[in-house]
């Protein structure tokens, strides 16, 4: 018997949210915590879904989510830092008297950008149909469209990633690394924070000089000496770098010799 077929239904909404870094929490609209499948769904009466819109066509399903910052697991600093952006979310109904019984799925998908609204937050749930809105054919470009080390690039990143500590914060976007662990090869790479207040966040590297790293964007929280970081080498996505530095021209995902829109305006020998 379904949980909605009983004469007196004891139904509660549950939310299972998994961040990109693997942190998973459970929330419920019920006034008491509910445990299911090894995850504790904590009472969060401020979590409210809008009207759920589902269809059997090709229109993207939508669901707006509003929540008060009543749960310690979801804090305003983490929301502002983007830790909950693109988190996987599933919403289902559960019998809070018999939580081990089969549940009824309501919606699932990925959270869009989370926006702060006064004392709470607002987000949009992007369902599977939203994937149809993506471009299916890539545009041509002289630069490589792959990311260094991904399954299309295929460059082995072993030995190209290192762990270091922050020696000093020179400016909002400039940090100094202990022992000069960063070199020019890390330009256009990625710095991932694995310690300190920014742990779990990542920042693209704009330049490296004398052991100092300049980031394109300032970290959400100020860097502090001793913070542990992971530094990955980068690539400027040019064909010359791909073939000369990485010997990976076979996997170059760009069209460096394709004439561009400025072909007729180029000077001879340019």
JOHU-V148188 format. One record per pair of residues at least 12 apart in sequence whose C-alpha atoms are under 7 Angstrom apart, sorted by the first residue. I is the first residue (numbers start at 0). J is the second residue. If there is no record, write none. Layout:
i=I j=J
i=I j=J
//
This chain:
i=2 j=94
i=9 j=94
i=9 j=95
i=9 j=96
i=10 j=92
i=10 j=93
i=10 j=94
i=10 j=95
i=11 j=27
i=11 j=28
i=11 j=29
i=11 j=92
i=11 j=93
i=11 j=94
i=11 j=95
i=12 j=27
i=12 j=28
i=12 j=29
i=12 j=91
i=12 j=92
i=12 j=93
i=13 j=26
i=13 j=27
i=13 j=28
i=13 j=40
i=13 j=90
i=13 j=91
i=13 j=92
i=13 j=93
i=14 j=26
i=14 j=27
i=14 j=88
i=14 j=89
i=14 j=90
i=14 j=91
i=15 j=88
i=15 j=89
i=15 j=90
i=16 j=86
i=16 j=87
i=16 j=88
i=16 j=89
i=17 j=86
i=17 j=87
i=17 j=88
i=18 j=83
i=18 j=86
i=18 j=87
i=19 j=86
i=20 j=199
i=25 j=38
i=25 j=39
i=25 j=40
i=25 j=41
i=26 j=40
i=26 j=41
i=26 j=42
i=26 j=43
i=27 j=40
i=27 j=41
i=27 j=42
i=27 j=43
i=28 j=42
i=28 j=43
i=28 j=44
i=28 j=46
i=29 j=42
i=29 j=44
i=30 j=42
i=30 j=44
i=33 j=95
i=35 j=98
i=35 j=99
i=43 j=69
i=43 j=70
i=45 j=66
i=45 j=67
i=45 j=69
i=46 j=65
i=46 j=66
i=46 j=67
i=47 j=64
i=47 j=65
i=47 j=66
i=48 j=63
i=48 j=64
i=48 j=65
i=49 j=62
i=49 j=63
i=49 j=64
i=50 j=62
i=57 j=128
i=58 j=128
i=59 j=126
i=59 j=128
i=59 j=129
i=60 j=125
i=60 j=126
i=60 j=128
i=61 j=124
i=61 j=125
i=61 j=126
i=62 j=123
i=62 j=124
i=63 j=122
i=63 j=123
i=63 j=124
i=64 j=121
i=64 j=122
i=64 j=123
i=65 j=120
i=65 j=121
i=65 j=122
i=66 j=119
i=66 j=120
i=66 j=121
i=67 j=118
i=67 j=119
i=67 j=120
i=68 j=118
i=68 j=119
i=78 j=113
i=80 j=219
i=84 j=110
i=84 j=111
i=84 j=112
i=84 j=113
i=85 j=109
i=85 j=110
i=85 j=111
i=86 j=109
i=86 j=110
i=87 j=108
i=87 j=109
i=87 j=110
i=88 j=107
i=88 j=108
i=88 j=109
i=88 j=110
i=89 j=106
i=89 j=107
i=89 j=108
i=90 j=104
i=90 j=105
i=90 j=106
i=90 j=107
i=91 j=103
i=91 j=104
i=91 j=105
i=91 j=106
i=92 j=104
i=107 j=126
i=108 j=124
i=108 j=125
i=108 j=126
i=108 j=127
i=109 j=124
i=109 j=125
i=109 j=126
i=110 j=122
i=110 j=123
i=110 j=124
i=110 j=125
i=111 j=123
i=111 j=124
i=111 j=125
i=139 j=253
i=139 j=254
i=140 j=253
i=140 j=254
i=141 j=253
i=141 j=254
i=141 j=255
i=142 j=236
i=142 j=237
i=142 j=253
i=142 j=255
i=143 j=236
i=143 j=237
i=143 j=251
i=143 j=252
i=143 j=253
i=144 j=252
i=144 j=253
i=145 j=252
i=147 j=233
i=147 j=234
i=151 j=250
i=152 j=250
i=152 j=251
i=159 j=231
i=159 j=232
i=160 j=229
i=160 j=230
i=160 j=231
i=160 j=232
i=161 j=229
i=161 j=230
i=161 j=231
i=162 j=228
i=162 j=229
i=162 j=230
i=163 j=176
i=163 j=177
i=163 j=180
i=163 j=227
i=163 j=228
i=163 j=229
i=164 j=176
i=164 j=177
i=164 j=225
i=164 j=226
i=164 j=227
i=164 j=228
i=165 j=177
i=165 j=223
i=165 j=224
i=165 j=225
i=165 j=226
i=165 j=227
i=166 j=224
i=166 j=225
i=167 j=223
i=167 j=224
i=168 j=222
i=168 j=223
i=168 j=224
i=171 j=217
i=172 j=213
i=172 j=214
i=172 j=216
i=172 j=217
i=173 j=211
i=173 j=212
i=173 j=213
i=173 j=214
i=174 j=211
i=174 j=212
i=174 j=213
i=175 j=210
i=175 j=211
i=175 j=212
i=176 j=210
i=176 j=211
i=179 j=209
i=179 j=210
i=180 j=210
i=181 j=207
i=181 j=210
i=182 j=207
i=182 j=208
i=182 j=210
i=183 j=207
i=183 j=208
i=184 j=232
i=184 j=233
i=185 j=207
i=185 j=231
i=185 j=232
i=185 j=233
i=186 j=204
i=186 j=205
i=186 j=206
i=186 j=207
i=186 j=232
i=186 j=233
i=187 j=203
i=187 j=204
i=187 j=205
i=187 j=233
i=187 j=234
i=187 j=235
i=188 j=203
i=188 j=204
i=188 j=231
i=188 j=232
i=188 j=233
i=188 j=234
i=189 j=201
i=189 j=202
i=189 j=203
i=189 j=204
i=189 j=230
i=189 j=231
i=189 j=233
i=190 j=202
i=190 j=203
i=190 j=204
i=190 j=228
i=190 j=229
i=190 j=230
i=190 j=231
i=191 j=228
i=191 j=229
i=191 j=230
i=192 j=227
i=192 j=228
i=192 j=229
i=193 j=227
i=193 j=228
i=193 j=229
i=194 j=226
i=194 j=227
i=194 j=228
i=195 j=226
i=196 j=220
i=197 j=219
i=197 j=220
i=202 j=214
i=202 j=216
i=202 j=218
i=203 j=215
i=238 j=251
i=238 j=255
//
